[in-house]
Amino acid sequence: MLKILLVEDDKDVAEVISQFLYMLGYFVDIAFSAEMALKLFNKNQYNLVITDGNLPGKDGLWLIQKIKKDNPFLPILGISGYGEIQIFLSAGADAFLSKPFTFQQLKEKIDFLLKNNLT
């Protein structure tokens, strides 16, 4: 089973997204901050990271840079309600979704990222 690390500080949003990902057949760990995400990341193997940009403490861009430094081929999907696509891509994200997004849009991004990473 493929494993996703979801980094989202809004617990309600994290729950909705994680339930959708479970329904698609993914195992999901949730972190509510970049620091918490990095601890989980260093303990576990993930096939994909999905991170919000606006997080308490260190932001999602910091997390992307930390992960990509040692894992340049791990796909990362940035999500944000502020339309920061260029900032995310410059930080190392492989794709971006602007909030609000549909489940179909999320599924398509994940399928694309994982297909390109696993082939």
N, C-alpha and C positions, 0 to 999 in steps of 0.2 A: 504494500500500500504506500502510495506517495505521501510525503509529509510536507505540510505547509506551516510556516511561522507567520502568524497574523499579528501585526503590531498596530493597535488602535486604542486610543485612550478613552473613547466613548464606549462604555461597557455594553450599552444597548446595541449600538452599531456592530461591535465586535461579536456579540451573541448572534445577531441576525446573519452576518456574513459567515461565521463559523458553522452555523446550522446548515446553511446552503452548501458550504463546502463538504460537510459530512454527508449530505444527501448525494453529492456527486462522487462520493467514495474516497475522499481524502481524509487523512488524519491531520488534525489541526491543533497546534499549540497557540495560545493567545498570550501576548505580552501587552501591558498597558503603558509601558514607557520604553525608550530606547535602551536604557541601562538594563532593564529586565529582559528585553529581547536579546541583547548581547550575551547575557548570562545563559539563557536558554540555547542560543545559537552555539555557544562554545561547548555545551554539554551534549548536543544532539546533532543528528544529520538531517538536513532539510533539502527538499527538491526545489523549493520556491519560497521566497519571502515576499509578503505583501505588507507595506508600511505606509501609514499616514505620515504626513509631513509635520503637522502641528502636534507635538507631544510634550508632556511635562518634562522639564529638565532638558536634556539633550534632544534635539529634534530628529526627525526621520532622515534628513539629509546627512547628518552626522553618522547615523546608523548605517546608511547605505555605503558611505565612504569606508567605514570600519570593516564592514563585511567584504566589500569588493577588493580591499587591499590584499587579502589573503585568499579570496575566492572569486577571482575575476569572471569565472564562467557560470556562477550561480545566478539564475534569473531572479531579478527583483522587480516587483510591480509597485510603483508609487501611486498613492491615492491622496487626493486633496480636494477640498472645496474651494480652493483659491486659484485654480487654473495655473499652477506653477510648472507646467510641463517642461520648459527649458531648464529650469533650476534643477528639477529631478533628474533629467537626462544628463545634465552636466555633472551631477554628483555621482552618476554611475548607474542609475536605474535603467532597466532595459525596456520598460514600457510605463505608461501613465494612464490613469483613469481619473477623470474629474467627477467629484461628488456633486449631485447625486448621480449614481449610475444604476443601470438595470442589472439584474442577475444574468441576463443573456450577455450583456457587455462584459461582465466580470468573467463569465465562463469562456467567452471567446478569447479574452486576453490570456487567461491561464492556459487554455489549450494551445494557443500560439507559442507562449513562452516555454511550456514543457515540451512540446513537439520539437521545437528548435534546439532545446537543450539536450534532449534524449537521443537525437539522431546522430 
